[in-house]
Amino acid sequence: MGSTEVTKKCAFRTDRLEVGEWHAMAENYGLDLETVVLDTLTPQTTRALPPEWHGAFDIERSRRWIEDRDAESATLLAVEHETGAAPCLLLLFESASIEDSGVDVRIGYIVRDETAGRGLASELIGGLVEWARSQPTIGVLAGGVSSDNAASARVLIKNGFVTAAGPGSTETFYELRL
């Protein structure tokens, strides 16, 4: 699945976060994107993500990970207004909608270890939902949550997502029809 023009243009602000295309956001805030990825993708934050993302990252692996994400998805960086810190990454994967001519968007997000528990993931997904509702071509937001990641499930439920049928027994799928 690749990104289309809809998610590539995704940008929004929340009470604490500015969210936009990750290369532009890193440049705007004077952040080194490879270092942001290195600091974000830790064994703890990647344990519930695809197996090929597990393990230690170094700058070279971060660089390759950025290139891979650029090729397959729209990737957004969330930056805190007040501090200029980058606590979250948001990945958006588009597919043709089964029900109409629009698109469905599969989401994934990663919150840095040291910022977990501050409500930033809920704020991030809430901002995404608000943005997606303003896009007439988006029909569904969906995301899978590992069975051992109750906090991520709460983030989606808090933002209106409901359990949906999906493959696999180690993940629960959630969706929000817009």
PASEBA-1860 file (N, C-alpha, C; in nm, 3 decimals):
! residues 178
1> MGSTEVTK> 0.084/-0.118/0.000/0.000/0.000/0.000/0.088/0.124/0.000 ~ 0.061/0.214/-0.085/0.133/0.340/-0.085/0.043/0.453/-0.045 ~ 0.103/0.568/-0.021/0.022/0.682/0.016/-0.023/0.755/-0.110 ~ -0.132/0.826/-0.098/-0.180/0.910/-0.207/-0.177/1.053/-0.159 ~ -0.230/1.139/-0.240/-0.228/1.281/-0.208/-0.307/1.316/-0.083 ~ -0.403/1.234/-0.044/-0.484/1.267/0.074/-0.398/1.268/0.199 ~ -0.334/1.159/0.231/-0.258/1.153/0.356/-0.124/1.226/0.348 ~ -0.069/1.242/0.230/0.056/1.317/0.217/0.037/1.461/0.263
9> KCAFRTDR> -0.085/1.512/0.254/-0.112/1.651/0.292/-0.166/1.663/0.434 ~ -0.167/1.556/0.507/-0.220/1.558/0.642/-0.134/1.648/0.731 ~ -0.199/1.744/0.794/-0.133/1.833/0.890/-0.242/1.890/0.980 ~ -0.213/1.899/1.110/-0.310/1.954/1.203/-0.240/1.998/1.331 ~ -0.312/2.075/1.411/-0.264/2.122/1.541/-0.363/2.078/1.648 ~ -0.310/2.046/1.763/-0.392/2.017/1.880/-0.348/2.114/1.990 ~ -0.401/2.096/2.109/-0.362/2.185/2.218/-0.212/2.187/2.242 ~ -0.148/2.070/2.233/-0.005/2.062/2.263/0.084/2.027/2.145
17> LEVGEWHA> 0.025/1.980/2.035/0.105/1.924/1.926/0.082/1.995/1.794 ~ 0.188/2.002/1.716/0.178/2.036/1.574/0.220/1.911/1.500 ~ 0.139/1.869/1.402/0.162/1.743/1.333/0.165/1.770/1.183 ~ 0.266/1.715/1.117/0.277/1.730/0.973/0.378/1.633/0.916 ~ 0.398/1.642/0.786/0.492/1.554/0.715/0.627/1.560/0.785 ~ 0.684/1.444/0.813/0.797/1.438/0.904/0.923/1.509/0.858 ~ 0.956/1.509/0.731/1.075/1.579/0.685/1.058/1.730/0.704 ~ 0.942/1.782/0.667/0.915/1.925/0.682/0.912/1.966/0.829
25> MAENYGLD> 0.849/1.884/0.913/0.842/1.916/1.056/0.981/1.916/1.118 ~ 1.063/1.818/1.084/1.199/1.813/1.138/1.276/1.938/1.097 ~ 1.263/1.976/0.971/1.332/2.096/0.924/1.280/2.221/0.995 ~ 1.148/2.234/1.006/1.088/2.352/1.069/1.131/2.368/1.214 ~ 1.150/2.257/1.284/1.186/2.262/1.426/1.334/2.239/1.452 ~ 1.415/2.229/1.346/1.558/2.211/1.364/1.595/2.076/1.425 ~ 1.518/1.973/1.389/1.541/1.838/1.442/1.609/1.752/1.337 ~ 1.695/1.662/1.381/1.756/1.564/1.293/1.664/1.442/1.291
33> LETVVLDT> 1.602/1.414/1.177/1.503/1.308/1.169/1.562/1.171/1.203 ~ 1.682/1.144/1.161/1.745/1.015/1.194/1.760/0.998/1.344 ~ 1.794/1.105/1.414/1.807/1.099/1.560/1.671/1.084/1.625 ~ 1.569/1.152/1.572/1.433/1.137/1.625/1.391/0.990/1.615 ~ 1.413/0.929/1.500/1.377/0.788/1.482/1.458/0.701/1.577 ~ 1.587/0.724/1.586/1.673/0.648/1.675/1.623/0.655/1.820 ~ 1.585/0.775/1.864/1.539/0.794/2.001/1.397/0.740/2.025 ~ 1.320/0.726/1.918/1.181/0.681/1.930/1.170/0.529/1.921
41> LTPQTTRA> 1.245/0.467/1.832/1.233/0.323/1.809/1.324/0.246/1.902 ~ 1.275/0.224/2.021/1.347/0.147/2.123/1.288/0.007/2.131 ~ 1.356/-0.086/2.195/1.296/-0.218/2.212/1.157/-0.213/2.278 ~ 1.136/-0.121/2.370/1.005/-0.108/2.436/0.897/-0.058/2.338 ~ 0.928/0.047/2.262/0.826/0.104/2.173/0.798/0.017/2.051 ~ 0.892/-0.068/2.012/0.872/-0.149/1.892/0.822/-0.290/1.922 ~ 0.807/-0.327/2.048/0.771/-0.465/2.081/0.635/-0.507/2.024 ~ 0.543/-0.412/2.007/0.411/-0.444/1.954/0.399/-0.413/1.805
49> LPPEWHGA> 0.511/-0.380/1.743/0.512/-0.345/1.601/0.560/-0.464/1.518 ~ 0.561/-0.451/1.386/0.606/-0.564/1.303/0.743/-0.616/1.346 ~ 0.762/-0.747/1.342/0.888/-0.807/1.390/1.014/-0.748/1.326 ~ 1.007/-0.708/1.200/1.126/-0.653/1.135/1.165/-0.516/1.192 ~ 1.080/-0.458/1.277/1.112/-0.330/1.341/1.169/-0.350/1.482 ~ 1.173/-0.473/1.530/1.223/-0.501/1.664/1.375/-0.488/1.668 ~ 1.428/-0.474/1.789/1.573/-0.472/1.809/1.630/-0.333/1.817 ~ 1.759/-0.329/1.836/1.829/-0.202/1.853/1.841/-0.128/1.720
57> FDIERSRR> 1.832/0.003/1.727/1.851/0.088/1.611/1.979/0.168/1.628 ~ 2.047/0.191/1.516/2.157/0.285/1.511/2.123/0.384/1.400 ~ 2.210/0.479/1.375/2.179/0.582/1.276/2.156/0.522/1.137 ~ 2.236/0.424/1.099/2.219/0.363/0.966/2.084/0.292/0.955 ~ 2.049/0.216/1.058/1.919/0.148/1.055/1.805/0.250/1.058 ~ 1.822/0.360/1.129/1.721/0.467/1.130/1.705/0.526/0.991 ~ 1.816/0.548/0.923/1.813/0.604/0.787/1.736/0.511/0.693 ~ 1.764/0.381/0.701/1.693/0.284/0.616/1.544/0.280/0.651
65> WIEDRDAE> 1.512/0.288/0.779/1.373/0.285/0.823/1.298/0.406/0.767 ~ 1.360/0.522/0.768/1.301/0.643/0.710/1.276/0.623/0.562 ~ 1.375/0.571/0.490/1.359/0.547/0.346/1.244/0.450/0.319 ~ 1.235/0.343/0.398/1.127/0.245/0.381/0.991/0.308/0.406 ~ 0.979/0.388/0.511/0.849/0.452/0.540/0.812/0.551/0.430 ~ 0.910/0.626/0.381/0.882/0.721/0.273/0.828/0.650/0.149 ~ 0.874/0.528/0.126/0.831/0.452/0.008/0.693/0.390/0.023 ~ 0.646/0.369/0.147/0.522/0.294/0.164/0.408/0.368/0.233
73> SATLLAVE> 0.435/0.482/0.295/0.329/0.546/0.372/0.351/0.695/0.381 ~ 0.251/0.763/0.432/0.270/0.902/0.473/0.308/0.894/0.621 ~ 0.421/0.952/0.655/0.466/0.949/0.793/0.469/1.091/0.846 ~ 0.409/1.107/0.963/0.397/1.239/1.024/0.476/1.243/1.153 ~ 0.523/1.362/1.186/0.595/1.386/1.310/0.512/1.481/1.393 ~ 0.492/1.446/1.519/0.423/1.534/1.613/0.528/1.603/1.698 ~ 0.518/1.735/1.705/0.613/1.815/1.782/0.534/1.896/1.885 ~ 0.582/1.896/2.008/0.517/1.975/2.112/0.545/2.124/2.087
81> HETGAAPC> 0.436/2.206/2.090/0.450/2.350/2.066/0.551/2.413/2.161 ~ 0.536/2.387/2.289/0.613/2.458/2.391/0.759/2.418/2.398 ~ 0.789/2.290/2.377/0.926/2.242/2.397/1.003/2.219/2.268 ~ 0.933/2.199/2.157/1.000/2.163/2.033/1.044/2.018/2.028 ~ 1.004/1.939/2.130/1.037/1.797/2.133/0.942/1.720/2.042 ~ 0.989/1.607/1.992/0.911/1.523/1.900/0.872/1.393/1.970 ~ 0.757/1.388/2.036/0.721/1.270/2.114/0.655/1.157/2.037 ~ 0.604/1.183/1.916/0.524/1.080/1.847/0.551/1.079/1.697
89> LLLLFESA> 0.540/0.958/1.641/0.536/0.938/1.497/0.399/0.881/1.463 ~ 0.345/0.919/1.348/0.215/0.871/1.302/0.231/0.824/1.159 ~ 0.194/0.697/1.133/0.205/0.640/1.000/0.065/0.619/0.943 ~ 0.046/0.658/0.819/-0.084/0.648/0.752/-0.066/0.569/0.623 ~ -0.139/0.457/0.612/-0.134/0.371/0.494/-0.271/0.373/0.428 ~ -0.276/0.413/0.303/-0.404/0.421/0.232/-0.431/0.297/0.149 ~ -0.561/0.266/0.139/-0.607/0.162/0.047/-0.741/0.206/-0.009 ~ -0.775/0.151/-0.125/-0.904/0.185/-0.184/-1.015/0.136/-0.093
97> SIEDSGVD> -1.116/0.218/-0.077/-1.230/0.181/0.006/-1.308/0.069/-0.060 ~ -1.350/-0.025/0.020/-1.431/-0.136/-0.031/-1.572/-0.088/-0.064 ~ -1.620/0.011/0.007/-1.760/0.052/-0.003/-1.786/0.164/-0.103 ~ -1.688/0.245/-0.136/-1.712/0.355/-0.230/-1.583/0.390/-0.302 ~ -1.578/0.506/-0.363/-1.461/0.543/-0.443/-1.355/0.616/-0.360 ~ -1.375/0.628/-0.232/-1.279/0.698/-0.146/-1.166/0.608/-0.103 ~ -1.104/0.646/0.010/-0.992/0.569/0.063/-1.018/0.534/0.209 ~ -0.962/0.422/0.250/-0.957/0.384/0.390/-0.813/0.404/0.434
105> VRIGYIVR> -0.794/0.442/0.558/-0.660/0.471/0.608/-0.631/0.384/0.730 ~ -0.526/0.305/0.719/-0.477/0.225/0.831/-0.375/0.311/0.903 ~ -0.388/0.320/1.033/-0.300/0.405/1.110/-0.207/0.323/1.200 ~ -0.094/0.381/1.229/-0.002/0.328/1.328/0.064/0.447/1.395 ~ 0.093/0.435/1.522/0.160/0.545/1.589/0.257/0.490/1.693 ~ 0.360/0.569/1.717/0.464/0.530/1.812/0.490/0.650/1.901 ~ 0.485/0.628/2.032/0.508/0.733/2.130/0.639/0.702/2.202 ~ 0.726/0.800/2.212/0.854/0.782/2.280/0.833/0.737/2.424
113> DETAGRGL> 0.920/0.651/2.470/0.912/0.595/2.605/0.891/0.702/2.712 ~ 0.972/0.805/2.708/0.971/0.903/2.816/0.849/0.995/2.814 ~ 0.769/0.990/2.709/0.648/1.075/2.705/0.520/0.993/2.720 ~ 0.534/0.862/2.732/0.415/0.777/2.750/0.345/0.815/2.880 ~ 0.213/0.805/2.879/0.134/0.832/2.998/0.093/0.977/3.015 ~ 0.126/1.063/2.920/0.091/1.205/2.929/-0.032/1.240/2.845 ~ -0.095/1.142/2.784/-0.214/1.168/2.703/-0.184/1.217/2.562 ~ -0.058/1.215/2.522/-0.024/1.265/2.389/-0.076/1.175/2.277
121> ASELIGGL> -0.078/1.044/2.298/-0.130/0.954/2.195/-0.279/0.981/2.173 ~ -0.354/0.998/2.280/-0.498/1.028/2.267/-0.518/1.160/2.195 ~ -0.437/1.259/2.229/-0.447/1.389/2.164/-0.410/1.379/2.015 ~ -0.306/1.303/1.986/-0.262/1.282/1.848/-0.373/1.217/1.765 ~ -0.430/1.109/1.815/-0.534/1.038/1.740/-0.661/1.123/1.732 ~ -0.693/1.197/1.837/-0.808/1.289/1.832/-0.791/1.393/1.724 ~ -0.671/1.449/1.711/-0.644/1.546/1.605/-0.652/1.483/1.467 ~ -0.604/1.360/1.454/-0.613/1.289/1.326/-0.760/1.266/1.289
129> VEWARSQP> -0.840/1.224/1.384/-0.983/1.200/1.357/-1.049/1.329/1.310 ~ -1.022/1.438/1.377/-1.081/1.567/1.337/-1.037/1.604/1.196 ~ -0.908/1.587/1.166/-0.859/1.616/1.031/-0.926/1.525/0.929 ~ -0.933/1.394/0.958/-0.989/1.297/0.863/-1.136/1.329/0.833 ~ -1.208/1.376/0.932/-1.350/1.411/0.910/-1.364/1.527/0.813 ~ -1.261/1.606/0.797/-1.266/1.719/0.703/-1.226/1.677/0.562 ~ -1.192/1.551/0.544/-1.148/1.500/0.413/-1.260/1.414/0.353 ~ -1.331/1.463/0.255/-1.448/1.390/0.204/-1.415/1.255/0.141
137> TIGVLAGG> -1.290/1.230/0.105/-1.258/1.103/0.040/-1.221/0.992/0.138 ~ -1.202/1.024/0.266/-1.167/0.921/0.365/-1.294/0.863/0.424 ~ -1.307/0.731/0.414/-1.426/0.663/0.466/-1.406/0.598/0.601 ~ -1.286/0.542/0.625/-1.261/0.466/0.747/-1.117/0.489/0.792 ~ -1.100/0.506/0.923/-0.969/0.498/0.986/-0.967/0.364/1.059 ~ -0.857/0.292/1.051/-0.849/0.161/1.116/-0.709/0.139/1.170 ~ -0.701/0.060/1.277/-0.572/0.028/1.333/-0.577/-0.103/1.408 ~ -0.468/-0.175/1.407/-0.455/-0.299/1.482/-0.377/-0.275/1.609
145> VSSDNAAS> -0.418/-0.343/1.714/-0.352/-0.329/1.844/-0.315/-0.467/1.895 ~ -0.190/-0.482/1.934/-0.143/-0.606/1.993/-0.222/-0.638/2.119 ~ -0.247/-0.765/2.142/-0.329/-0.806/2.256/-0.271/-0.765/2.390 ~ -0.141/-0.738/2.395/-0.080/-0.697/2.522/-0.060/-0.545/2.533 ~ -0.129/-0.469/2.449/-0.114/-0.324/2.448/-0.248/-0.256/2.482 ~ -0.291/-0.271/2.605/-0.420/-0.216/2.649/-0.422/-0.064/2.638 ~ -0.310/0.002/2.661/-0.307/0.147/2.654/-0.340/0.197/2.514 ~ -0.288/0.130/2.413/-0.316/0.171/2.275/-0.463/0.146/2.240
153> ARVLIKNG> -0.518/0.036/2.288/-0.660/0.010/2.265/-0.745/0.120/2.329 ~ -0.710/0.164/2.450/-0.784/0.272/2.517/-0.777/0.401/2.437 ~ -0.663/0.431/2.377/-0.648/0.552/2.295/-0.749/0.550/2.181 ~ -0.759/0.437/2.111/-0.851/0.428/1.997/-0.996/0.434/2.044 ~ -1.030/0.360/2.146/-1.168/0.359/2.197/-1.208/0.499/2.243 ~ -1.121/0.567/2.313/-1.148/0.703/2.361/-1.181/0.796/2.245 ~ -1.125/0.768/2.127/-1.146/0.853/2.011/-1.253/0.800/1.916 ~ -1.338/0.709/1.965/-1.454/0.666/1.888/-1.438/0.542/1.804
161> FVTAAGPG> -1.323/0.477/1.808/-1.301/0.354/1.732/-1.375/0.240/1.801 ~ -1.420/0.145/1.722/-1.487/0.027/1.775/-1.416/-0.098/1.723 ~ -1.432/-0.208/1.795/-1.371/-0.334/1.754/-1.429/-0.376/1.619 ~ -1.342/-0.420/1.530/-1.383/-0.464/1.398/-1.328/-0.603/1.373 ~ -1.391/-0.675/1.284/-1.341/-0.807/1.247/-1.208/-0.791/1.175 ~ -1.118/-0.880/1.201/-0.989/-0.873/1.134/-0.914/-1.003/1.151 ~ -0.813/-1.025/1.067/-0.736/-1.148/1.074/-0.643/-1.149/1.194 ~ -0.602/-1.266/1.234/-0.500/-1.280/1.337/-0.557/-1.285/1.477
169> STETFYEL> -0.488/-1.355/1.564/-0.534/-1.367/1.701/-0.449/-1.285/1.797 ~ -0.336/-1.231/1.750/-0.251/-1.152/1.839/-0.283/-1.004/1.831 ~ -0.371/-0.965/1.740/-0.411/-0.826/1.724/-0.561/-0.814/1.729 ~ -0.607/-0.702/1.783/-0.747/-0.665/1.775/-0.754/-0.546/1.681 ~ -0.847/-0.551/1.586/-0.862/-0.440/1.491/-0.972/-0.348/1.535 ~ -0.946/-0.219/1.520/-1.041/-0.115/1.554/-1.062/-0.028/1.432 ~ -1.185/0.024/1.418/-1.210/0.113/1.307/-1.304/0.225/1.348 ~ -1.294/0.333/1.274/-1.383/0.446/1.292/-1.436/0.483/1.154
177> RL> -1.565/0.465/1.136/-1.627/0.506/1.009/-1.660/0.653/1.016 ~ -1.614/0.726/0.916/-1.631/0.873/0.918/-1.757/0.919/0.848
END
